[in-house]
Amino acid sequence: MTLIKILKFAEEYLTKYSFSKPRLEAEKLIGHVLKLDRLALYTNFETELVLEDKEVIKKYLREMTRNKLRFEDLVLEDKGDFKTSNIELLNKTIDYLKEKEVPEFKLDAEYIFSNVLKVNRSFLNFQLSKKIEDNDLKEIKRMTILRGKYRKPLQQIFGEWEFYGYPFLVNEYVLIPRSDTEVLVEQCKILLTELENPKILDIGTGSGAIAITLGKEVPSSNVIGLDISDEALLIAIKNAELNITKNVVFQKSDVFSSIPKGTEFDLIVSNPPYIPLDEYENLMVEVKKYEPKIALTDNGDGYFFYEKISKEAGEFLKIGGYLAFEVGYNQAEKVAFLMEENKFKLIAIIKDYCGIERVVIGMKTGEEDVDEIK
Ligand SMILES: C[S@@+](CC[C@H](N)C(=O)[O-])C[C@H]1O[C@@H](n2cnc3c(N)ncnc32)[C@H](O)[C@@H]1O
């Protein structure tokens, strides 16, 4: 039975028993059982309900009619004092994370509860009125200790994180996709709008966040994601499957080493390891202990990959093709200079949501050939 059918059934059932606002009552009841807010019921109306949910809905309907109670009153009777004790538990979790000096202690506690209770963070308050099952309590505790005592990043505790609205599996072998990188993806999308079947190369693909997102957002494109790490490539492949992406492939490569000479792309994009070694030493524990060093630093001044890629990219770009980099907070100017040195034109620097210069883009115009003839 689909969600819309059970909604209709519940409405008719409550109408028969002379409930006022039977549709609203039916929506509240079904939303409660399926852990969806009322509006979300209508975006999921074709979802097939599992037997267990149908039985719970029927049980509530019977109790509502038998006791002549609106749904909210029934749940209030039902829930005893769960809310008070659950909020107490949430506050204890917040205090514990604060004591352990977790930077976003309140937010992280809410994320842990939402993840375990499988509810969007904005509906957590509502969810806290319900009993938290014993295995969920254990899971909350386990995650809180990992986050507080061991300072493991939430993304790795959950094993999955969202980037540009898509889910990405993450583990200790890949950089956790950052929201800063969404700015790079956004700019790449703009560059590709006019092109029919753009060919894209993503160097240092990690979880595949950039390659897969571009593949999804520009379905006519063909994307190759490169990485030197076998373990990262395994995760990238799983992420392509998770996101049902058919136009993205991954291959092992030390920068351009696996790309045959003569192959040309419309866009080469890279978020390379760019943290200078001396800054790497002082990174917060979450990053330094849990994220792969190979994804973070070039073991030098932070410019190794910008220099190498800027120097070699011209050979693998069509005329009119673009090179787009994510850069560290103070690197944009030098990277723009490196690109200019390597004959890239129309260099643009784009800021992220915090106003930090985050993306540098240049175009291969072919003008260097003209200079040579002169
Ligand atoms: C900063 S992470 C970027 C990951 C992902 N593209 C993102 O934006 O979330 C850099 C990636 O470059 C990879 N990498 C490091 N050295 C490399 C090399 N010589 N050739 C190719 N990839 C390399 C690392 O394994 C890591 O996955």
The ligand as a Gaussian input file, in Angstrom:
#p B3LYP/6-31G(d) Opt

LIG

0 1
 C       42.807000      17.713000      -0.686000
 S       42.427000      16.049000      -1.162000
 C       41.060000      16.365000      -2.248000
 C       40.020000      15.305000      -2.230000
 C       38.740000      15.655000      -3.001000
 N       39.045000      16.029000      -4.358000
 C       37.990000      16.759000      -2.321000
 O       38.040000      17.897000      -2.824000
 O       37.314000      16.509000      -1.311000
 C       43.774000      15.707000      -2.254000
 C       43.788000      14.331000      -2.874000
 O       44.958000      14.253000      -3.711000
 C       45.478000      12.943000      -3.663000
 N       46.899000      12.975000      -4.070000
 C       47.981000      13.248000      -3.314000
 N       49.106000      13.180000      -4.059000
 C       48.720000      12.868000      -5.311000
 C       49.417000      12.649000      -6.543000
 N       50.751000      12.761000      -6.620000
 N       48.700000      12.339000      -7.642000
 C       47.350000      12.208000      -7.563000
 N       46.646000      12.404000      -6.444000
 C       47.318000      12.726000      -5.337000
 C       45.247000      12.510000      -2.237000
 O       45.249000      11.111000      -2.121000
 C       43.872000      13.155000      -1.945000
 O       42.844000      12.235000      -2.215000

